[in-house]
Amino acid sequence: MTTKHSIRRIALAALVLVLAPLSLSAQGPDATAQRLFRLGMDSSWLPRLAQTMFDSIGPRLTASPGYQSSGDWVVKMYKEWGIDGSFHNYGTWRGWRRGTSHIDLMQPRVRSLEGQMLAWSPGTPGGRPVTAEAIILPKFSDSTEFVKWLPQARGKIVMLSPAWPTCRPSDDWQRWGTPAAIARMDTAVALMQREWANDQDPAKAYRGTGYGLALGTGTLGTRLEKAGVVGMLTSRLKLSGFANPFAQNAGGRGGAGGRGAGGRGGPPAGNSARGGGMAQSLQQAMSGRAGGAGGWGVVEVFESYNTVAPAVTLSCEDYGLVYRLAENKQKPMVRIALDGQLLGERPAFNVLGTIRGTEKPDEYVMLSAHFDSWDGGSGATDNGTGTLMAMEAMRLLKQAYPRPKRTIMVGHWNSEEQGLNGSRAFTEDYPQVMKGLQALFNQDNGTGRVQNISVSGLTNAGRHLKKWWEQLPTFYTDSMSFNAVAWSFNDAPTGNPGGTDGAVFACYGTPSFGFGAVGWNYGSYTWHTNRDTYDKVVFDDLKHNATLAALMVYAASEDPEFISREKSPGQWPANWPENCGKAPRTTRAR
C-alpha cells in the first residue's frame, strides 16, 4: 500500500529526473549557463537559418556570387541581433559564377546524364550546346608519346577517370556476395586502380602524360585545352573498402581507393578528415565487422583550372555508361550545354562578429568555422553546420550574456578549401587578437553532435579545459547520455597546420580547441559532394553543438586566469612559427 509520504518521494524523484539534464555538475548552478542551455534547446533558430542559407542562398564557393550573398546575410543577421558584424577584406581570389549544366548522350542512344560542371570551369561558348565524340585518355609510356597523341584529341571530349566495374558500395558486396564473386570484384577494382594510378615517377605523373589531375583536371586539363579538346569528363567517387589482392600485406579489407586512381579520396567512411570521427561507442560496435564503404549516387565535385575547355563530372553509373561505349568503339556522342562564367579576381574576405568585453576587452574568446564551401551541393555539412553552430551560439550569448568579461568574437573563414587562406590572413592582420586570445573553439566535421573537445601544444591549456568542461550541464557530462562530451589534452608540441582552421591558431601557439563529432556518414556521403544539402542536417545534434559552444565560450570568458603561452615540452619545429605559412593574398598561379 502506497503512503502519502512515499507518493511525495516518488513525485520528487520524477521531478529530479525531468530536471536532471538542466542541472549543472559539481561546480554548482549558474544562472547564465542555465539560461544559455534553455534558450539553445527550447528556442533554436537553426532550422530557419539553415533553410535560408542552404536553400535560398546556396553554396559558398570562394569569390563566387553565392559567397558574397551569404556574407551579406550573416552580417545582416548579426546586426539584427545587436552584434557587431563586419568584413575582414584581405585580398582577392578568382571569381566564378555557376549557371546551368545540361549533359546528354545523343548516340548510340539518347539519355540525359547526371552531372555538372566542376568549380571554376568555363562554360560552352555562350552556354550553347556543343556535341562531340567522347574518347578515353590512353595510358602512355612517356610524355613524348602523349604529345604525339594530342592531335587525335582535337575536337573530342576526353574522359579522364577510370570506370569502376561496380557502382555498388563495397558493403553491398560483403553482405550479399559469394566469396568467389567478392574475390572477382576485389580483383577487378584493384586492376582498374593499378591501371589508372599516378605513376611513381613524377615525370610521368598521370597515365604517363607528365601532367597531374590535382582535385579535378589539374595541369593535364590546361594542356588538353591547348590541344583543342572540346571538353573533359571526370568522375571522382567515394567507393572504397574493396580489398587489394595485389597488396604486399593484403590482410584485411582495407580500401584500394585513392585520389590518384580516381577513387574516393577524402576521409575514411564514417569519420571526419578534421579529426572528430564517430563516437567511440559506435567504433566499438563496428570493430568486429569487415570494413566497407561508399555512397550511392555520390560524386565529389572539386575544381578545374581550365579557361577554355569545360570540365564536367558525371555520376558513377552514367560515367561508366559513356566509358563502356567508348571502350567498345561504339562512338558515344555527348552534348554539353554549360553556363559558367569566369569573373577574374574578386574580393576575398572573412566575416567577423564581435561582442565587446566589459572587464578585459583586450582578451578574446573566439568561435571558429570556415564559411566557404565547394558548390556541388549546398555546402550544408561542410561547413555550413559549423557556420550555423557559431551563428546560433553568438545569438544565445548576446541574449543571455550580453556583457561578457572578455571580448567574444566569431570568425567565419574564407577559402579554407583552398588552403586555410582566410584564417591565415586573420592571424597575420589581427596581432592584437592573437596576443590576447584566451581560447578559440573550432568545428569542421559535419552535422554530428560533438562528443569530444581536445587541445594540445600549451602546457596549461588542459587544466582550463577540464575546469570549463566540469561546469557544463549534466546533459553533456553524464557518461550514460548519448549527448555526453569527453575532453582530452595532449601535452605535446603543435607542428604544421592540419586540415582545418583551428590548426592555424594552434600552430601559432595560441589555445585552439577542436570539436570532434559523430560521423553521420560524413565521409561516405556529404564531404565535398553533390549530396551535401539541407536534408542531411541533423538539427537535434546541431542544437547540441550550438548550445555547447555558447557554454564553452561563456566559461572561457569568465575564467579568472588567462591561459599562459608556455609551450608543451618536446621538439617544436626549429622555424616556429614561420612554419605555419603565409596567406596568399591573390589566386596562386597554376
Secondary structure, 3 states (H helix, E strand, C coil): CCCHHHHHHHHHHHHHHHHHHHCECCCCCCHHHHHHHHHHHHCCCHHHHHHHHHHHHCCCCCCCHHHHHHHHHHHHHHHHCCCEEEEEEEEEEEEEEEEEEEEEEEECCCEECCEEECECCCCCHHHCCEEEEEEECCCCCCHHHHHHHHHHHCCCEEECCCCCCCCCCHHHHHHHCCHHHHHHHHHHHHHHHHHHCECCCCCCCECCCCCCCCCCCHHHHHHHHHCCCCEEEECEECCECCCCCCCCCCCCCCCCCCCCCCCCCCCCCCCCCCCCCCCHHHHHHHCCCCCCECCCCCEECCECCCCCCCEEEECHHHHHHHHHHHHCCCCCEEEEEEEEEEEEEEEEEEEEEEECCCCEEEEEEEEEEECCCCCCCCCHHHHHHHHHHHHHHHHHHHHHCCCCCEEEEEEEECCHHHCCHHHHHHHHHCHHHHHCEEEEEEECCCCCCEEEEEEECECCHHHHHHHHHHCCEHHHHCCCCCCCCEEEEECCCCCCCCCCCHHHHHHCCCCEEEEEECCCCHHHHHCCECCCCHHHCCHHHHHHHHHHHHHHHHHHHHCCCCCCCCECCCCCCCCCCHHHCCCCCCCCCC
